[in-house]
Amino acid sequence: MPNNALLQIKQDTLKLIDDLKVICTSFGLGNDGNEYKIITQCFLYKFLCDKFEFFFEQEFPNQTIRDYKDFKKEEKEDFFLKLDDKKLPKLAYDELLSYLFEKHFNDNDLHLKLDAIFNRISSNNAELFNTKSTDKTTIALFESVSQYINEESKRANFTRSLLDKLKNFNFKQAFLNLQNQQGYDFFAPIFEYLIKDYNNNKGGKYAEYYTPLSIASIIAKLLVIKPTQSVKIYDPSAGTGTLLMALAHQIGTDSCTLYAQDISQKSLRMLKLNLILNDLTHSLR
């Protein structure tokens, strides 16, 4: 893919993040403590739906995603086995973003339908995506987002506004053209942009700071000076995992397993997103 085309996809992705933040602000959630949950979950949901559809189209080039709803039980089971091999989520047709647009976009209870989808995806893919905190609390992939809008009458419109921005963006072109380690080069700066508003000192001595990508890349190059295989990397204060991602990229994602802890649930949620974006789902434990 020409560099200018890849840059355009990156700019479109950054604009999507900005648009989601503008919507949160317009509904009174700008810089709210729950804003990051909404932004990161919507971003991740779009990413996983597009990746699922992209993989479906690769496996069944003569079919469209709408054909998926007519799959028989045996066909779905065979497809799910392939998803397992790729560490991709098992999604039902009525859990896809395209289905929401097709059937429920104008519903007055759209927010409840999205919440239900988030909960089902988390439950059906718990083995793949659920993680635990140091006190053994389970951290699911998704949680309900409409609860963060206090006025119930505004929840459907809030959800509709978020989904409308997701509708006009597509990760598939990036998946088509990003191979091997190129994915890290594409998604690492996007992830840093995604979390930049939550990396500040507003919390005083309890503030959370995340290692800049540029610094993490230098550290990784200094630590990994020769090819290596079957490496285990542990970071007891991982934050959002930027240093871990840089090390995995330097070593090779197929040659390492990551282990991470952090006291902050916000950091752990962002770390999970970082691992998924960088094809390190096998390290989600």
BAFI-3210 file (N, C-alpha, C; in Angstrom, 3 decimals, decimal comma, padded with zeros to 6 digits):
// residues 285
n [1|2|3|4|5|6|7|8|9|10|11|12|13|14|15|16|17|18|19|20|21|22|23|24|25|26|27|28|29|30|31|32|33|34|35|36|37|38|39|40|41|42|43|44|45|46|47|48|49|50|51|52|53|54|55|56|57|58|59|60|61|62|63|64|65|66|67|68|69|70|71|72|73|74|75|76|77|78|79|80|81|82|83|84|85|86|87|88|89|90|91|92|93|94|95|96|97|98|99|100|101|102|103|104|105|106|107|108|109|110|111|112|113|114|115|116|117|118|119|120|121|122|123|124|125|126|127|128|129|130|131|132|133|134|135|136|137|138|139|140|141|142|143|144|145|146|147|148|149|150|151|152|153|154|155|156|157|158|159|160|161|162|163|164|165|166|167|168|169|170|171|172|173|174|175|176|177|178|179|180|181|182|183|184|185|186|187|188|189|190|191|192|193|194|195|196|197|198|199|200|201|202|203|204|205|206|207|208|209|210|211|212|213|214|215|216|217|218|219|220|221|222|223|224|225|226|227|228|229|230|231|232|233|234|235|236|237|238|239|240|241|242|243|244|245|246|247|248|249|250|251|252|253|254|255|256|257|258|259|260|261|262|263|264|265|266|267|268|269|270|271|272|273|274|275|276|277|278|279|280|281|282|283|284|285]
n.u [000,837|000,621|002,396|001,017|-001,655|-001,876|-001,364|-003,657|-005,652|-004,827|-005,194|-007,965|-008,699|-007,795|-009,451|-011,901|-011,624|-011,485|-014,047|-015,711|-015,025|-015,946|-018,697|-019,120|-018,502|-020,547|-022,710|-022,276|-020,158|-017,517|-014,156|-015,026|-014,963|-015,736|-015,530|-013,381|-013,981|-016,214|-015,242|-013,042|-014,309|-016,242|-014,547|-013,075|-015,139|-015,924|-013,511|-013,270|-015,618|-015,173|-012,847|-013,753|-015,632|-013,910|-012,261|-014,199|-014,907|-012,512|-012,342|-014,647|-014,912|-016,846|-019,143|-021,201|-021,246|-023,872|-024,786|-023,964|-025,868|-027,507|-026,152|-025,805|-025,854|-023,641|-021,940|-021,369|-020,020|-017,713|-016,596|-016,168|-014,144|-012,002|-011,865|-011,055|-008,445|-007,257|-007,433|-009,659|-012,786|-015,877|-018,680|-022,150|-024,507|-026,415|-025,028|-023,318|-022,104|-023,045|-025,506|-026,922|-027,174|-028,712|-031,138|-031,906|-031,206|-032,768|-034,317|-036,040|-035,011|-032,347|-029,975|-030,202|-030,108|-027,495|-026,036|-026,818|-025,691|-022,957|-022,658|-023,287|-021,273|-019,033|-019,605|-019,792|-017,244|-015,542|-013,440|-011,453|-011,026|-011,454|-009,910|-008,082|-007,821|-005,303|-006,541|-008,158|-010,496|-012,743|-012,259|-014,170|-014,497|-016,238|-018,536|-021,754|-022,604|-024,486|-025,316|-023,831|-024,898|-026,841|-029,484|-032,138|-033,755|-032,086|-030,391|-030,716|-030,358|-027,756|-026,332|-026,999|-025,722|-023,023|-022,764|-023,322|-021,030|-019,222|-020,204|-019,377|-016,767|-014,050|-012,101|-011,199|-009,684|-007,219|-006,590|-006,330|-004,007|-002,003|000,538|002,114|004,544|003,889|001,472|001,843|003,322|001,365|-000,838|000,223|000,901|-001,708|-003,025|-001,657|-002,543|-005,214|-005,303|-004,252|-005,535|-006,015|-003,713|-002,298|-001,625|-003,737|-004,668|-003,048|-000,947|-001,900|-001,996|-001,928|000,588|001,719|004,095|005,705|005,396|007,660|009,800|009,496|010,060|012,786|013,886|013,203|014,757|017,282|017,258|016,744|018,980|019,722|018,472|015,888|014,089|010,988|010,364|009,560|007,965|007,698|005,958|005,503|004,282|002,623|001,094|-000,444|000,755|002,597|005,424|005,696|004,461|006,249|008,551|007,602|007,162|009,793|010,992|009,291|006,014|005,190|007,095|007,112|005,603|003,492|003,357|001,540|000,865|-001,082|-001,988|-004,097|-007,393|-008,239|-005,886|-005,503|-007,686|-007,086|-004,664|-005,536|-006,968|-004,800|-003,264|-005,031|-005,307|-002,770|-002,483|-001,930|-003,524|-003,236|-001,833|-003,601|-004,426]
n.v [-001,191|002,228|004,805|007,218|006,473|004,767|006,589|008,140|006,402|006,207|008,889|009,056|007,283|008,571|010,779|009,549|008,855|011,431|012,350|010,654|011,513|014,143|013,708|012,563|014,796|016,557|015,374|015,817|014,397|014,977|014,641|013,321|010,861|008,434|008,600|007,482|004,778|004,547|005,538|003,800|001,292|001,492|001,946|-000,456|-002,328|-001,684|-002,277|-005,094|-006,091|-005,348|-006,801|-009,406|-009,555|-009,106|-011,382|-013,336|-012,742|-013,333|-016,060|-016,943|-016,054|-015,807|-015,035|-012,773|-010,879|-010,914|-013,389|-014,951|-015,069|-017,108|-019,415|-022,862|-024,897|-026,661|-025,461|-023,048|-024,007|-025,106|-022,774|-021,347|-022,832|-022,124|-019,455|-019,718|-020,667|-018,390|-016,697|-015,022|-013,342|-015,075|-014,246|-013,689|-013,269|-011,327|-009,772|-008,155|-004,980|-004,121|-005,401|-004,080|-001,544|-002,244|-003,251|-002,031|000,641|002,974|002,491|003,102|001,968|001,535|001,839|-000,069|-002,387|-002,292|-002,436|-005,002|-006,538|-006,035|-007,278|-009,942|-010,611|-010,413|-012,439|-014,755|-014,944|-015,172|-016,866|-016,251|-013,455|-012,401|-011,038|-011,017|-009,130|-008,320|-009,021|-011,024|-010,223|-010,350|-008,936|-008,005|-008,074|-006,146|-003,713|-002,422|000,660|002,695|003,382|005,461|007,825|009,991|010,946|009,168|009,496|010,441|008,454|006,661|008,344|009,191|006,768|006,252|008,372|007,782|005,297|006,105|007,475|005,371|003,920|005,205|004,563|002,270|-000,496|-002,437|-001,999|-001,394|-003,849|-005,419|-004,542|-004,440|-006,374|-008,945|-007,571|-005,003|-004,126|-003,258|-000,879|000,659|000,658|001,320|004,167|005,114|004,043|005,422|007,994|007,655|007,380|009,728|011,898|010,932|010,714|012,342|014,814|015,350|014,004|014,545|013,258|010,784|010,518|009,132|008,085|007,358|005,490|007,146|006,327|006,762|006,690|004,116|002,569|003,091|002,005|-000,687|-001,358|-001,121|-003,146|-005,503|-006,906|-008,906|-011,610|-013,586|-016,291|-017,723|-016,157|-014,897|-012,134|-009,951|-007,410|-005,734|-003,347|-002,351|-000,394|000,952|-000,794|-000,040|-000,249|-003,033|-003,755|-002,612|-004,112|-006,672|-006,259|-005,784|-008,232|-010,054|-011,002|-013,659|-014,933|-014,468|-014,243|-012,259|-010,955|-009,187|-006,728|-004,321|-001,762|-000,155|-000,162|001,241|001,401|-001,330|-001,957|-000,467|-001,622|-004,146|-003,519|-002,595|-004,947|-006,501|-004,968|-005,265|-007,902|-009,700|-011,323|-013,820|-013,381|-012,529|-013,135]
n.w [000,000|-000,835|000,945|001,342|001,215|003,403|005,407|005,157|006,070|008,700|009,533|009,257|011,254|013,565|013,432|013,873|016,581|017,688|016,975|018,493|021,031|020,945|020,848|023,376|024,937|024,130|025,303|027,916|029,047|028,710|029,577|031,781|034,407|033,365|030,667|029,195|029,247|027,603|025,124|024,556|024,535|022,486|020,310|020,360|019,926|017,307|015,998|016,474|015,251|012,569|012,099|012,420|010,298|008,157|008,289|007,832|005,179|003,947|004,324|003,063|000,180|-001,812|-000,621|001,329|004,415|005,206|004,459|006,487|008,513|007,749|008,105|008,861|011,870|011,905|010,061|011,342|013,581|012,435|011,391|013,733|014,884|013,288|013,962|016,608|016,248|015,243|017,341|017,503|018,209|018,851|017,221|017,002|014,308|014,953|016,714|015,471|014,350|011,889|011,779|013,789|012,608|010,439|011,497|013,971|014,351|014,615|016,806|019,892|022,122|021,613|023,045|025,070|023,580|022,533|024,927|025,747|023,706|024,113|026,613|025,966|024,104|025,754|027,612|025,967|025,008|027,096|027,907|026,112|026,320|028,940|031,852|034,978|037,973|040,484|042,856|042,081|040,844|038,185|035,015|032,515|028,895|027,766|029,087|030,098|028,533|028,411|030,914|031,865|031,095|032,729|032,403|031,434|029,185|027,242|026,494|024,294|022,062|022,529|022,242|019,575|018,293|018,787|017,436|014,858|014,084|014,049|011,942|009,638|009,226|008,530|009,301|007,598|005,256|006,289|007,554|005,300|004,111|005,975|007,102|009,070|011,201|010,587|011,555|014,169|013,818|012,684|014,515|017,060|017,347|017,048|019,233|021,259|020,736|021,270|024,058|025,024|026,293|028,770|030,094|032,269|034,852|036,545|038,694|040,859|043,325|042,798|040,138|036,809|034,707|031,460|029,640|027,011|023,529|021,894|023,725|024,795|022,523|022,127|024,479|024,106|021,859|022,961|024,864|023,441|021,604|019,926|017,864|019,338|020,915|022,151|024,504|027,724|029,079|031,763|033,404|036,270|036,786|034,602|033,378|030,540|028,875|026,911|026,820|026,957|024,532|022,718|023,219|022,517|019,806|018,962|019,495|018,249|017,826|017,769|019,141|021,812|025,088|027,031|030,334|032,685|035,201|037,014|039,268|038,693|037,471|035,244|033,721|033,252|031,632|029,363|028,706|027,953|025,607|024,086|023,781|022,229|019,877|018,896|018,145|020,237|021,740|022,860|025,159|027,021|030,043]
ca.u [000,000|001,407|002,445|-000,015|-002,935|-001,820|-001,494|-005,053|-006,383|-004,452|-005,871|-009,391|-008,833|-007,648|-010,669|-012,939|-011,417|-011,901|-015,502|-016,311|-014,815|-016,852|-020,033|-019,138|-018,544|-021,860|-023,677|-021,875|-019,198|-016,153|-013,222|-015,668|-014,203|-016,162|-015,401|-012,443|-014,639|-017,084|-014,415|-012,257|-015,185|-016,809|-013,443|-012,771|-016,264|-015,790|-012,330|-013,550|-016,620|-014,521|-011,897|-014,576|-016,168|-012,777|-011,868|-015,287|-014,798|-011,317|-012,655|-015,760|-014,822|-018,028|-020,299|-021,121|-021,518|-025,307|-024,979|-023,600|-027,058|-028,166|-025,277|-026,324|-025,093|-022,357|-021,110|-020,904|-019,037|-016,459|-016,063|-015,700|-012,847|-011,013|-011,731|-010,236|-007,045|-006,775|-007,685|-010,663|-014,012|-017,036|-019,782|-023,373|-024,857|-027,153|-024,126|-022,468|-022,489|-023,830|-026,871|-027,552|-027,542|-029,737|-032,404|-032,288|-030,551|-033,735|-035,133|-035,996|-034,217|-031,074|-028,941|-030,337|-029,665|-026,034|-025,586|-027,031|-024,683|-021,671|-022,663|-023,248|-019,940|-018,141|-019,916|-019,501|-015,809|-014,867|-012,180|-010,465|-010,775|-011,533|-008,689|-008,322|-006,953|-004,493|-007,413|-008,973|-011,710|-012,789|-012,455|-014,734|-014,102|-017,132|-019,578|-022,784|-022,132|-025,564|-025,491|-023,064|-025,767|-027,773|-030,855|-032,503|-034,378|-031,031|-029,484|-030,827|-029,729|-026,320|-025,850|-027,157|-024,676|-021,765|-022,768|-023,310|-019,631|-018,586|-020,723|-018,687|-015,345|-013,849|-010,727|-010,877|-008,620|-005,976|-006,313|-005,957|-002,692|-001,011|000,949|003,169|004,815|003,421|000,324|002,315|003,682|000,127|-001,740|000,871|000,640|-003,147|-003,343|-001,133|-003,455|-006,477|-005,230|-003,490|-006,289|-006,104|-002,325|-002,022|-001,349|-004,882|-004,932|-002,058|-000,028|-002,517|-002,078|-001,403|001,415|002,002|005,359|005,525|005,788|009,028|010,724|009,371|010,743|014,231|014,200|013,099|015,924|018,444|017,149|016,741|020,079|019,929|017,264|015,644|012,866|010,291|010,658|008,483|008,241|006,803|006,021|004,610|003,593|002,616|000,340|-001,214|001,495|003,348|006,765|005,528|004,187|007,487|009,423|007,029|007,424|011,215|011,311|008,387|004,863|005,079|008,240|007,073|004,351|003,575|002,697|001,451|000,014|-001,118|-002,942|-005,202|-008,308|-008,224|-004,717|-005,705|-008,618|-006,361|-003,686|-006,264|-007,185|-003,496|-002,916|-005,913|-004,952|-001,455|-002,501|-001,324|-004,636|-002,795|-001,269|-004,688|-004,689]
ca.v [000,000|003,460|005,450|008,252|005,799|004,311|007,793|008,560|005,521|006,622|010,151|008,752|006,635|009,627|011,591|008,769|009,028|012,805|012,446|009,988|012,382|015,289|013,251|012,458|016,161|017,146|014,769|016,109|013,420|015,361|014,530|012,594|009,678|007,267|008,847|006,550|003,480|004,649|005,696|002,599|000,164|001,682|001,751|-001,885|-003,020|-001,470|-003,026|-006,530|-006,380|-005,257|-007,906|-010,596|-009,524|-009,246|-012,794|-014,063|-012,515|-014,041|-017,481|-017,208|-014,932|-015,718|-014,702|-011,530|-011,114|-011,201|-014,832|-015,581|-015,295|-018,329|-020,568|-023,937|-025,116|-027,292|-024,460|-022,115|-024,686|-025,166|-021,418|-020,977|-023,484|-021,287|-018,253|-020,109|-020,731|-017,022|-015,919|-014,014|-013,580|-015,709|-013,296|-014,049|-012,250|-010,233|-009,019|-007,327|-003,583|-004,018|-005,824|-002,982|-000,530|-002,792|-003,583|-001,366|001,935|004,012|002,029|003,928|001,275|001,163|001,758|-001,353|-003,432|-002,280|-002,958|-006,455|-007,106|-005,986|-008,291|-011,270|-010,834|-010,660|-013,753|-015,834|-014,973|-014,956|-017,621|-015,593|-012,051|-011,964|-011,019|-010,877|-008,209|-009,009|-009,575|-012,056|-009,662|-010,543|-007,745|-008,475|-007,321|-005,002|-003,506|-001,518|002,051|003,691|003,735|006,665|008,973|010,015|011,143|007,990|009,908|010,786|007,322|006,118|009,299|009,124|005,541|006,433|009,297|007,038|004,291|006,787|007,745|004,086|003,460|005,868|004,212|000,846|-000,971|-003,550|-001,629|-001,533|-005,278|-005,964|-004,087|-004,535|-007,751|-009,214|-006,567|-003,678|-003,753|-002,490|000,462|001,377|000,811|001,870|005,617|005,336|003,767|006,519|009,122|007,305|007,527|010,925|012,768|010,293|010,622|013,681|014,898|015,926|013,264|014,829|012,138|009,560|010,632|007,992|008,486|006,229|005,645|007,542|005,335|007,015|006,221|002,661|001,998|003,176|001,019|-002,014|-001,570|-001,296|-004,420|-006,639|-006,599|-010,016|-012,431|-014,491|-017,076|-018,256|-015,245|-014,456|-010,777|-009,595|-006,030|-005,663|-002,048|-002,278|000,724|000,559|-001,830|000,484|-000,848|-004,450|-003,847|-002,296|-005,288|-007,753|-005,909|-005,937|-009,663|-010,789|-011,392|-015,115|-015,464|-014,048|-014,170|-011,133|-011,038|-007,806|-006,356|-002,909|-001,518|000,647|-000,838|001,988|000,949|-002,714|-001,949|000,036|-002,654|-005,187|-002,988|-002,560|-006,325|-006,951|-004,233|-005,704|-009,351|-010,409|-011,831|-015,015|-012,954|-012,082|-014,133]
ca.w [000,000|-000,826|002,249|001,478|001,478|004,791|006,220|005,120|006,982|010,057|009,820|009,429|012,559|014,579|013,367|014,543|018,022|018,012|016,842|019,650|022,193|020,789|021,232|024,837|025,463|023,861|026,215|029,289|029,555|028,374|030,708|032,872|034,786|032,598|029,232|028,567|029,085|026,433|023,927|024,260|024,232|021,147|019,384|020,326|019,303|015,865|015,570|016,478|014,220|011,261|011,966|012,227|008,932|007,246|008,295|007,173|003,729|003,481|004,345|002,137|-000,771|-002,677|000,199|002,096|005,825|005,381|004,311|007,760|009,339|007,285|008,332|009,695|013,101|011,592|009,384|012,363|014,429|011,668|011,312|015,070|015,093|012,612|014,782|017,758|015,805|015,005|018,563|017,188|018,967|018,233|017,214|016,293|013,313|015,579|017,580|014,629|014,180|010,657|012,097|014,523|011,625|009,547|012,149|015,226|014,513|014,994|017,925|021,104|023,141|020,988|024,087|025,749|022,652|022,499|026,220|025,735|022,802|024,823|027,665|025,340|023,542|026,889|028,183|025,016|024,711|028,380|027,968|025,260|026,597|030,330|032,643|036,412|038,701|041,490|043,895|041,403|040,269|036,736|034,197|031,256|027,709|027,653|030,075|029,592|028,446|028,516|032,325|032,189|030,815|033,858|031,937|030,647|027,922|026,281|026,291|022,941|021,133|022,789|021,590|018,134|017,852|018,794|016,373|013,570|013,764|013,736|010,641|008,531|009,257|008,298|009,500|006,702|004,335|007,043|007,710|004,002|003,681|007,041|007,287|010,034|012,220|010,168|012,359|015,320|013,361|012,389|015,659|018,259|017,494|017,192|020,637|022,061|020,519|021,921|025,519|025,388|027,196|030,081|030,546|032,775|036,290|037,244|039,927|041,889|043,598|042,293|038,678|036,043|033,573|030,593|028,927|025,600|022,533|021,427|024,769|024,863|021,362|022,379|025,516|023,506|020,994|023,828|025,586|022,503|020,688|019,008|017,726|020,454|020,755|023,331|025,612|028,610|029,554|032,872|033,871|037,437|036,785|033,140|032,820|029,360|028,149|025,766|026,805|026,607|023,090|022,001|023,357|021,702|018,410|018,709|019,543|017,367|018,646|017,815|019,893|023,211|025,831|027,939|031,630|033,138|036,320|037,351|040,339|038,166|036,553|033,991|032,968|032,824|030,495|028,196|028,367|027,219|024,262|023,431|023,412|021,149|018,659|018,419|017,911|021,365|022,542|023,593|026,443|027,904|031,082]
c.u [000,877|001,318|001,335|-001,387|-002,991|-001,965|-002,933|-005,899|-006,090|-005,172|-007,364|-009,648|-008,738|-008,892|-011,833|-012,837|-011,873|-013,413|-016,215|-016,172|-015,723|-018,266|-020,142|-019,239|-019,932|-022,951|-023,228|-020,866|-017,757|-015,278|-013,875|-014,861|-014,557|-015,995|-014,508|-013,067|-015,502|-016,262|-013,702|-013,141|-015,816|-015,743|-013,135|-013,884|-016,201|-014,633|-012,631|-014,589|-015,989|-013,557|-012,627|-015,088|-015,056|-012,349|-012,925|-015,154|-013,564|-011,582|-013,723|-015,837|-016,040|-019,303|-020,094|-021,481|-022,998|-025,615|-024,712|-024,829|-027,785|-027,300|-025,985|-025,393|-023,711|-021,403|-020,545|-019,823|-017,688|-015,791|-015,489|-014,362|-011,720|-010,787|-010,869|-008,753|-006,438|-006,931|-008,629|-011,967|-015,066|-018,205|-020,966|-023,710|-025,546|-026,334|-023,223|-023,012|-023,357|-025,284|-027,616|-028,008|-028,731|-031,107|-032,841|-031,796|-031,502|-034,625|-034,975|-035,205|-032,882|-029,971|-028,990|-029,856|-028,137|-025,455|-025,698|-025,999|-023,321|-021,587|-022,593|-021,864|-018,952|-018,340|-019,497|-018,019|-014,967|-013,517|-011,075|-010,067|-010,803|-010,173|-009,064|-007,337|-006,194|-005,349|-008,436|-010,310|-011,671|-013,066|-012,901|-014,283|-014,912|-018,007|-020,591|-022,268|-023,241|-025,767|-024,792|-023,798|-026,863|-029,226|-031,242|-033,072|-033,342|-030,173|-029,527|-030,134|-028,216|-025,707|-025,916|-026,056|-023,315|-021,695|-022,720|-021,883|-018,902|-018,977|-019,899|-017,192|-015,207|-012,371|-010,275|-009,738|-007,257|-005,605|-005,788|-004,504|-001,605|-000,687|002,061|003,325|004,341|002,252|000,714|002,626|002,445|-000,663|-001,089|000,655|-000,845|-003,567|-002,855|-002,039|-004,768|-006,440|-004,617|-004,233|-006,401|-004,718|-001,907|-001,862|-002,515|-005,170|-003,925|-001,131|-000,600|-002,653|-001,451|-000,653|001,760|003,263|005,105|006,046|007,241|010,062|010,698|010,120|012,256|014,654|014,198|014,314|017,194|018,441|017,257|017,785|020,392|018,651|017,121|014,282|012,290|010,586|009,394|008,875|007,216|007,035|005,034|003,884|003,450|001,936|-000,511|-000,451|002,332|004,742|006,682|005,287|005,456|008,455|008,916|007,276|008,883|011,615|010,554|007,245|004,686|006,161|008,217|005,663|004,510|002,794|002,706|000,536|-000,006|-002,203|-004,197|-006,072|-008,386|-007,057|-004,913|-006,658|-007,907|-005,284|-004,343|-006,519|-005,888|-003,070|-003,743|-005,554|-003,662|-001,342|-001,775|-002,408|-004,221|-002,171|-002,337|-005,027|-004,677]
c.v [001,248|004,147|006,483|007,644|005,320|005,484|008,289|007,709|005,903|007,910|009,945|008,118|007,666|010,526|010,868|008,941|010,419|012,943|011,805|010,853|013,609|014,902|013,132|013,844|016,781|016,570|014,901|015,161|013,761|015,385|013,937|011,327|008,435|007,439|007,815|005,178|003,468|004,683|004,397|001,412|000,292|001,446|000,262|-002,678|-002,882|-002,280|-004,520|-006,911|-006,360|-006,409|-009,222|-010,660|-009,699|-010,712|-013,648|-013,945|-013,182|-015,543|-017,855|-016,079|-014,770|-015,378|-013,345|-011,838|-011,388|-012,691|-015,568|-015,908|-016,574|-019,573|-021,605|-024,148|-025,684|-026,306|-023,457|-022,750|-024,790|-023,793|-020,984|-021,639|-022,681|-019,991|-018,533|-020,111|-019,347|-016,121|-014,746|-014,339|-014,303|-014,729|-013,879|-012,938|-011,056|-009,492|-008,078|-005,907|-003,398|-004,434|-004,723|-001,880|-000,987|-002,875|-002,639|000,070|003,024|003,607|002,942|003,275|000,787|000,993|000,429|-002,502|-003,468|-002,820|-004,484|-007,151|-007,129|-007,092|-009,702|-011,583|-011,149|-012,054|-014,887|-015,969|-014,776|-015,649|-016,929|-014,219|-011,629|-012,019|-010,847|-009,889|-009,002|-009,586|-010,553|-011,539|-009,817|-009,223|-008,211|-007,589|-006,040|-004,888|-002,532|-000,080|003,076|004,161|005,045|007,954|008,992|010,140|010,021|008,362|010,225|009,591|006,763|007,041|009,328|007,912|005,672|007,340|008,602|006,065|004,932|007,113|006,458|003,605|004,004|005,581|002,708|000,489|-001,959|-003,231|-001,731|-003,005|-005,878|-005,676|-004,160|-005,991|-007,823|-008,069|-005,166|-003,192|-002,918|-001,053|001,314|001,679|001,437|003,377|005,945|005,102|004,908|007,750|008,892|007,609|008,856|011,823|012,196|010,105|012,008|013,660|015,448|015,218|013,523|013,654|010,806|009,578|009,411|008,512|007,238|006,509|006,054|006,464|005,517|006,498|004,696|001,990|002,016|002,135|-000,393|-002,335|-001,770|-002,655|-005,630|-006,360|-007,749|-010,845|-013,409|-015,161|-017,447|-017,442|-014,959|-013,098|-010,413|-008,153|-005,887|-004,337|-001,605|-001,043|000,254|-000,412|-001,341|-000,120|-002,330|-004,620|-003,586|-003,471|-006,446|-007,500|-006,134|-007,409|-010,434|-011,340|-012,899|-015,743|-015,068|-014,122|-013,098|-011,402|-009,636|-007,681|-004,846|-002,708|-000,813|-000,151|-000,102|001,517|-000,461|-002,794|-001,487|-000,948|-003,765|-004,752|-002,992|-003,948|-006,803|-006,268|-004,771|-007,226|-010,132|-010,921|-013,048|-014,664|-012,459|-013,191|-013,468]
c.w [000,000|000,537|002,428|001,758|002,925|005,752|006,269|006,056|008,422|010,439|010,040|010,799|013,679|014,608|014,045|016,062|018,455|017,978|018,033|020,899|022,135|021,220|022,749|025,471|025,294|024,758|027,679|029,884|029,214|029,609|031,954|033,164|033,996|031,093|028,557|028,350|027,821|025,150|023,578|023,899|022,847|020,077|019,232|019,659|017,786|015,303|015,457|015,434|012,831|011,049|011,732|010,787|007,900|007,150|007,606|005,657|003,137|003,373|003,318|001,109|-001,679|-001,906|000,867|003,543|006,074|005,221|005,616|008,602|008,954|007,463|009,206|010,891|012,813|010,922|010,386|013,231|013,720|011,590|012,660|015,400|014,444|013,375|016,014|017,397|015,650|016,231|018,289|017,914|018,152|018,356|016,464|015,308|013,964|016,637|016,787|014,519|012,941|010,886|012,855|013,570|010,784|010,216|013,272|015,383|015,011|016,171|019,140|022,231|022,564|022,037|024,825|024,865|022,567|023,810|026,248|024,845|023,481|025,872|027,083|024,777|024,653|027,449|027,250|024,689|025,969|028,435|027,186|025,795|028,068|031,000|034,103|037,015|039,758|042,622|043,315|040,901|038,753|036,029|032,818|030,098|027,577|028,895|029,486|029,588|028,657|029,949|032,685|031,806|031,879|033,418|030,978|029,282|026,845|025,877|024,868|021,933|021,304|022,071|020,081|017,570|017,791|017,620|014,991|013,139|013,392|012,340|009,486|008,490|009,076|008,452|008,419|005,739|005,019|007,208|006,406|003,661|004,745|007,310|008,339|011,032|011,823|011,017|013,561|014,916|013,083|013,664|016,893|018,393|017,628|018,640|021,523|021,931|021,265|023,413|025,964|026,378|028,611|030,694|031,039|034,280|037,098|038,570|041,017|042,089|043,133|040,771|038,016|034,825|032,764|029,781|027,476|024,662|022,095|022,429|024,853|023,705|021,549|023,408|024,933|022,636|021,808|024,521|024,662|021,421|019,738|018,933|018,884|020,272|022,115|024,588|026,414|029,184|030,615|033,284|035,027|037,571|035,333|032,579|031,651|028,461|026,986|025,677|026,436|025,105|022,281|022,055|022,498|020,221|018,064|018,648|018,464|018,188|018,742|018,682|021,358|023,774|026,893|029,218|032,227|034,347|036,424|038,394|039,846|037,212|035,216|033,120|032,440|031,639|029,224|027,745|027,550|025,781|023,464|022,949|022,220|019,837|018,044|018,286|018,995|022,315|023,357|024,944|027,417|028,887|032,454]
res [m|p|n|n|a|l|l|q|i|k|q|d|t|l|k|l|i|d|d|l|k|v|i|c|t|s|f|g|l|g|n|d|g|n|e|y|k|i|i|t|q|c|f|l|y|k|f|l|c|d|k|f|e|f|f|f|e|q|e|f|p|n|q|t|i|r|d|y|k|d|f|k|k|e|e|k|e|d|f|f|l|k|l|d|d|k|k|l|p|k|l|a|y|d|e|l|l|s|y|l|f|e|k|h|f|n|d|n|d|l|h|l|k|l|d|a|i|f|n|r|i|s|s|n|n|a|e|l|f|n|t|k|s|t|d|k|t|t|i|a|l|f|e|s|v|s|q|y|i|n|e|e|s|k|r|a|n|f|t|r|s|l|l|d|k|l|k|n|f|n|f|k|q|a|f|l|n|l|q|n|q|q|g|y|d|f|f|a|p|i|f|e|y|l|i|k|d|y|n|n|n|k|g|g|k|y|a|e|y|y|t|p|l|s|i|a|s|i|i|a|k|l|l|v|i|k|p|t|q|s|v|k|i|y|d|p|s|a|g|t|g|t|l|l|m|a|l|a|h|q|i|g|t|d|s|c|t|l|y|a|q|d|i|s|q|k|s|l|r|m|l|k|l|n|l|i|l|n|d|l|t|h|s|l|r]
***
